[in-house]
Amino acid sequence: MKLKLWPFSRQPHEPLPTIPARTRFIRTDSVGKGDLRIRSTLCRLGRSPNNDFRFDNDSVSSRHAEVHYLPDGSFQICDLGSTNGTWVNGQRIQNQLLKNGDVVELGEVRLHFRVGD
């Protein structure tokens, strides 16, 4: 799979980018799941326990998607060949830049992407 906006390689002396405060997904498909804070430049989503965000739902693949924080300060979500697909604002995607307020669906799991307050 070729990603057109893959993160650029970093020089060894360059510091890691800082994720904007309060960058998160708000889970809205299930009551009481709350905020899922994005804390690193790579965030893995799926059903497997080794993901950053684990969803105990059979409609979510073991390794469903990844969110990358890009050097230009934007976020990109990439589907990892999941069975039920990754959807952003009702459109099935392979990779997509995320904007504040976007609705992301991984199978039956619904997440609202938020940056800042």
Residue, then its C-alpha position, 0 to 999 in steps of 0.5 A: m500500500k502506497l501512502k502519499l502523505w507518509p511522514f518524512s524521515r527525520q534527521p538524527h539531531e531533530p527533536l520529535p514533534t510535539i503533539p498538540a495538547r488535547t488531541r483525542f478521539i471521543r468515542t460516541d458509539s458506547v456510553g462511558k468510553g470517554d476521551l482517547r488521548i493521542r500522545s505519540t506520533l504513531c497511534r495504532l487502533g484495533r482489536s488486538p491488545n498491542n494497539d494503542f487504542r484497543f476496541d473489544n468489538d468483533s467488527v474491528s480488525s486486530r490491526h485496523a488503522e493507524v493515525h500518524y502525526l505528520p511533520d507539517g502538524s496535520f494528522q493522517i489516518c491509514d486503513l491497514g487492510s481491515t475487513n470492515g474498512t475505515w470510514v471518515n465522515g461517511q466515506r470509506i478511505q485508505n488514507q485521509l488527512l483528519k480535520n477537527g470534528d471529523v467522524v471516524e468509524l472502524g466497523e461499529v466503533r464511532l470516534h469523533f476527532r478533536v484537536g484542542d478544546 
